[in-house]
Amino acid sequence: MITQLQKHMVQYAPALLRIPARLTPFAVQKKVMLDGLAMVFREALEDGDFAFLEGRWLKVAVRDLGLCWYISYQDERLVMAESIAEEDVSFSGDCNDLVLIAARKEDPDTLFFQRRLRIEGDTELGLEVKNLMDSIDLASLPAPIQFLLQQSATFIQQGMQAPAAAKEVMNAH
């Protein structure tokens, strides 16, 4: 029963979050995203590791939430736009999968080959972005954020595995 509830919560939470997420003004989304990215990538930004993105645009889309952001690097800082003429590379995935990637519970390459993570456009630029994401030291994040990320990812992972676990239990009887 609890496993089924968890499965349903994981399955339907993005649909419930879609409306409030899309109604959130872009200025608020931008502030939260840029502050979060600055915190996560503090060291990389200090070292100038985002220079490869100078004058180029990365599109990040959360498909099931209907959210999309365009990120670039200008004047030694990350910038974000609501829309642009054309991005250089695009990363898109569903909310649950992106949380699993962020928490390192799923490998981006595996999700890419399962067609759950899409990377389109300049493949060399996409690889540089992916490598920079892989270099994040999760231990450098504030403890409450680490905890929230890991707990959310574990909950999602268990909820996504619930059907297989339920079948195994039923087949055992």
NUTIVO-569944 format. One line per field, with one value per residue (C-alpha): residue in three letters; x negated, z, y. Coordinates in Angstrom, 2 decimals, always signed. Layout:
<sezas>
base: [ALA/...] .
east: [X/...] .
up: [Z/...] .
north: [Y/...] .
</sezas>
This chain:
<sezas>
base: [MET/ILE/THR/GLN/LEU/GLN/LYS/HIS/MET/VAL/GLN/TYR/ALA/PRO/ALA/LEU/LEU/ARG/ILE/PRO/ALA/ARG/LEU/THR/PRO/PHE/ALA/VAL/GLN/LYS/LYS/VAL/MET/LEU/ASP/GLY/LEU/ALA/MET/VAL/PHE/ARG/GLU/ALA/LEU/GLU/ASP/GLY/ASP/PHE/ALA/PHE/LEU/GLU/GLY/ARG/TRP/LEU/LYS/VAL/ALA/VAL/ARG/ASP/LEU/GLY/LEU/CYS/TRP/TYR/ILE/SER/TYR/GLN/ASP/GLU/ARG/LEU/VAL/MET/ALA/GLU/SER/ILE/ALA/GLU/GLU/ASP/VAL/SER/PHE/SER/GLY/ASP/CYS/ASN/ASP/LEU/VAL/LEU/ILE/ALA/ALA/ARG/LYS/GLU/ASP/PRO/ASP/THR/LEU/PHE/PHE/GLN/ARG/ARG/LEU/ARG/ILE/GLU/GLY/ASP/THR/GLU/LEU/GLY/LEU/GLU/VAL/LYS/ASN/LEU/MET/ASP/SER/ILE/ASP/LEU/ALA/SER/LEU/PRO/ALA/PRO/ILE/GLN/PHE/LEU/LEU/GLN/GLN/SER/ALA/THR/PHE/ILE/GLN/GLN/GLY/MET/GLN/ALA/PRO/ALA/ALA/ALA/LYS/GLU/VAL/MET/ASN/ALA/HIS] .
east: [+0.00/-2.74/-4.77/-1.77/-1.28/-4.94/-4.72/-1.69/-3.31/-6.42/-4.33/-1.87/-3.89/-5.23/-1.67/-0.71/-3.78/-3.35/-0.77/-2.45/-5.85/-4.58/-2.75/-5.93/-7.14/-10.32/-12.07/-11.57/-12.66/-15.74/-16.71/-16.32/-18.13/-21.06/-21.52/-21.36/-23.79/-26.16/-26.13/-26.55/-29.19/-30.92/-34.38/-33.96/-32.81/-35.75/-38.13/-36.55/-35.50/-32.41/-34.43/-33.51/-29.90/-30.83/-28.63/-26.85/-23.51/-22.50/-18.80/-17.64/-14.10/-12.09/-9.64/-6.95/-6.84/-6.79/-9.76/-12.64/-15.62/-18.44/-21.80/-25.02/-28.22/-29.01/-31.39/-32.59/-29.09/-26.16/-23.23/-19.76/-17.16/-13.51/-13.88/-16.52/-16.65/-18.47/-20.38/-23.70/-22.92/-19.82/-19.42/-15.90/-14.43/-11.59/-11.70/-12.25/-15.10/-16.83/-16.65/-18.16/-20.98/-21.64/-21.85/-24.04/-21.48/-21.31/-24.02/-23.24/-24.71/-22.36/-19.33/-20.53/-20.67/-17.25/-16.00/-14.95/-17.55/-17.87/-20.99/-20.64/-22.74/-26.49/-27.67/-31.11/-29.51/-27.06/-29.93/-31.69/-28.49/-28.04/-31.66/-31.30/-28.13/-29.94/-32.70/-30.37/-31.35/-28.00/-29.77/-30.50/-26.78/-25.21/-24.10/-20.35/-20.50/-22.50/-19.94/-16.94/-18.48/-19.45/-16.12/-14.14/-16.23/-15.92/-12.15/-11.90/-14.17/-12.16/-8.88/-10.10/-11.20/-7.94/-6.28/-9.21/-9.40/-5.64/-5.80/-8.67/-6.68/-3.57/-5.60/-7.20/-3.81] .
up: [+0.00/+0.97/-2.05/-4.31/-2.70/-3.22/-6.85/-7.46/-5.75/-7.93/-11.05/-10.53/-8.61/-11.79/-13.09/-9.79/-9.85/-13.50/-12.97/-10.01/-11.73/-14.94/-13.04/-11.23/-12.83/-14.88/-12.68/-9.66/-11.62/-12.82/-9.32/-7.86/-10.77/-10.92/-7.13/-7.11/-10.00/-8.40/-5.21/-6.92/-9.36/-7.06/-7.54/-11.29/-11.69/-9.64/-11.83/-15.07/-16.07/-17.85/-20.42/-23.07/-22.78/-23.46/-26.29/-26.55/-25.16/-23.29/-23.19/-20.15/-20.38/-17.81/-20.21/-17.83/-15.98/-19.17/-17.98/-20.08/-19.38/-21.53/-19.81/-20.99/-19.52/-19.83/-17.94/-15.76/-14.53/-15.57/-17.19/-17.99/-20.59/-20.98/-24.74/-27.43/-31.21/-31.14/-28.57/-29.26/-27.23/-25.48/-22.49/-21.73/-19.42/-17.03/-13.51/-11.75/-14.06/-13.62/-9.82/-10.09/-12.27/-9.88/-6.91/-8.90/-8.55/-12.36/-14.96/-17.63/-20.34/-19.38/-19.46/-22.79/-24.36/-22.86/-24.54/-21.18/-21.39/-24.66/-25.69/-29.00/-30.92/-30.64/-29.26/-28.27/-26.24/-24.75/-23.67/-22.01/-20.10/-19.06/-17.90/-15.85/-14.26/-13.48/-11.73/-9.06/-5.56/-3.87/-0.49/-1.07/-1.03/+2.23/+4.37/+4.17/+0.36/+0.23/+2.52/+0.52/-2.79/-1.57/+0.17/-2.87/-5.21/-3.00/-2.78/-6.57/-7.23/-4.94/-6.42/-9.94/-8.95/-7.14/-10.03/-10.40/-6.65/-6.44/-9.29/-7.59/-4.34/-6.20/-8.19/-4.98/-3.61] .
north: [+0.00/+2.46/+1.37/+2.09/+5.50/+6.32/+5.17/+7.40/+10.39/+10.04/+9.50/+12.38/+14.99/+16.64/+17.11/+18.74/+20.99/+21.98/+24.75/+26.48/+26.17/+27.75/+30.50/+31.49/+34.73/+34.41/+37.00/+34.68/+31.60/+33.50/+34.63/+31.13/+29.45/+31.88/+31.86/+28.06/+27.71/+30.23/+28.17/+24.78/+26.00/+28.51/+27.02/+26.50/+30.10/+31.39/+29.35/+30.59/+27.07/+28.43/+30.41/+27.79/+29.05/+32.70/+33.98/+30.63/+29.51/+26.38/+25.53/+23.55/+22.21/+20.28/+18.69/+17.47/+20.81/+22.86/+24.92/+26.14/+28.38/+29.70/+30.03/+31.65/+33.10/+36.81/+39.06/+36.16/+35.25/+33.11/+34.89/+33.65/+34.61/+33.72/+33.28/+33.63/+33.26/+29.91/+27.90/+26.20/+23.09/+21.79/+19.49/+18.27/+15.70/+15.03/+16.42/+13.09/+12.10/+15.46/+15.13/+11.64/+12.98/+15.88/+13.49/+11.07/+8.28/+7.93/+8.27/+10.91/+8.66/+5.82/+8.13/+9.55/+6.09/+5.27/+8.48/+9.91/+12.69/+14.55/+16.44/+18.23/+20.72/+21.24/+17.89/+19.20/+22.00/+19.50/+17.28/+20.25/+21.08/+17.43/+17.17/+20.35/+18.95/+15.69/+17.64/+19.04/+17.98/+17.35/+17.43/+21.12/+21.94/+23.15/+20.20/+21.00/+21.09/+17.84/+16.22/+17.47/+16.43/+12.95/+12.32/+13.48/+11.35/+8.27/+8.74/+9.15/+6.18/+3.92/+5.15/+4.48/+0.97/+0.22/-1.66/-4.07/-4.65/-5.25/-7.80/-9.65/-9.89/-11.11/-13.69/-14.99/-16.06] .
</sezas>
